[in-house]
Amino acid sequence: MYDYQWDPETRGYRLTTQASKFVANEIRPVFAPELTLIGFDARFSYDKEETRPLLWALKSQYFYQGVKVAQLKGTKYGQQLSPEFFFEGVLPLQPVDVAGMVRKNAAVMSLLVADTKRRIKELYDQDIARCDTAYIAFSGGKDSAVLLDLCHRVLPRSVPVVFSDTDMELPDTVALWREIPQRYPDREFLTASAGTPALENWRVFGPPSRAIRWCCSVYKSAPAIVLLKKRQKKAAILAMGFVGVRSEEGYARSAYRDSSFGVKNASQINQMPLLEWGAHEIWLYIFANRLPVNRAYLFGLSRVGCVMCPESSDKYQWYVDHIYPGLVRPYRDVILQTSRKVFRSEKERGAFLGNANWQARSSGMTLRDSITSPVEEHNGLNATWRAAGLRETRFHEWVKTLKKADYFFADGNTVTFRFRSLPEKAAMAPRIRTVLKKSLACVGCYSCEAECPSGAIRRTGPGIRINGAQCTGCLKCHAVDYGCWRFKSMRETENPQKLLNGINCYFNFGLREVFVEKLVKMRAGFFPWTDEHPLGIKMVPSAAAWFPQAMLIDADKRPTALLNVFDAFGCDAPIGWDCIWMALANNAPVVRWLVTATACGTPYSAAALPDLFSQSFPDLKPTAVDCGIASLKDTITKSPLGGERGVIAYGMQGKKLLWIERRSKEAAPLAVLYGLYLIAGKADRRAFTVRELMTADFSSAFLSPLVAFGIEPETFKQQCRGLESRYPGYLLCTFAAGLDEVAVFPDKHTLDDIAALMLGETL
């Protein structure tokens, strides 16, 4: 909420009254154990028994009295540290005057604390009447410690504290969880558990990745909901969870609201009263109230998470490995054992484990063991699905969620459905596909049981049982990411390479702004081309390949109405490029890969992109990989899609692209409407739930605006409400009574109509 300035008098910092926006680099105190661990005791003189902070750090930079005195470079697992010092000789360190720092910030902090306590009470009062229970989430980190202390001062003692033991916790996190109840003896503390060892599920599901974070649902949110159901002795509940999420922790979180329904789980309202707090305010509260601190922070971890997390950095793994020797290796072994990649040297193995390679996995195509998607055949009103490993007993459980369905099994791997009409077939086919995914992959994790509002689903050992009488057919269990977390993690399409056909057709050129400019001016005259074409004979074939994928021309090479938007508002019009990005995310393989394989707010080395691309498609020829990545880089640097106003930030050194980073972008509302009509056409659908629009992978039928732009669900809902009000008849949204459905009307309106709406706007 506030910015800060260094304070030489206390060797700490002082909050300013100027409000602070999203800050990428969190401040953290540096204690004696960290300095000793990383070998800084050779250049700094300090009392190794001192418990107060000695320095402050911003990422890998160390500050003393507001001046940068040291920096770590290239901190990677298994490698020696490479420190750089900005002083001569040995620097004596005096500890931070914590009491003085707290005293100087007392006035500002008292206002912040009072406001947060008031907000906690408001959040509780506004929703508790519709909830069955409330709880305080505790993770063992600094944010959850502050959250617990504040909530304890405001919330009724009947509200318990819940810790989801993932079996991947740091030893000091477990130790703190055992200690913390002594500080709050009149409050109940509960432990939720998935019941399956983490390493076992890493082998069963495949290691989690940034695009497939099955671990959060399977080990955190779902077990907590199931635990609360049992505690309430109810088959279904709506829980209110107070969680210690802060917007400063990441770019995507900077768009959050402090109250969100159904984001992580359909059975939970997330209350986030610390959303606007900064790390500097968190530490001040900890010092002022003498809260217990996870010992891992004393050794240099900037965040406390799981032993091996797909969101963690190489630096995090270095610290974990040195603080807790031997703890990381079993997870790294599983990553290597489950990978299909053949390693020719130890250097290759190390490179795969670092540089975000294993973390970039977006499907099961790179796993040694994967699940092949069912093959379907249609014959009039009949449809048949074939899949190796389709278990009939498991299918008979999940098919209960369809309620009425006429089908028969044959030879154990084939199931045929009979429909009474083509509309029924169109409506039922997507649901049947989800049932088949679950039938192929379900191992009885708690995710679907947590989603079920009627209590019809029960975990039974390695599987589930569904009470058909209790099941209401609401299909909320189908809304679990891609139908089933394990299926999403391990799925391999029948022929994933066919989606990459034509990737060489770009000839290393991207979709450049100048291509669009020439198409606007020349229209149909752009085709056919000759040696005298203003773009030159080499660029024209590339442009001709990009244009239909960007939906600037149709199959007959006729310009679409989207071109009129650029004609009216200029070839750099943001709303036009938002529409192009939606089209490319759905039609251009290399862009689709980028959207589904990389995380918003995470920078990726440009040099590492070819290897990441090869990891996703191991059978793709190196020449195709190089061409695809070259065209992607050219698109980013030569069009408005890259840069400050675009969806991708990037850094250059001269003419060399160094890094790229997908950014969350609040796209123009009409571009969002354009995207919804685009995916309705691709999927032959008229309605979508917000939850199914939130995720996708490379082989998905469509990529929604939420995925393409990284839009936060609440922001998307606001945009939909505005569109519904401004353009009645184009969109209908229902965000009440537990529903989150968005419907469009492609039978009445086309993408050209949406472009016409844009032309009627003042941009």
Disulfide bonds with the S-S distance in Angstrom:
none
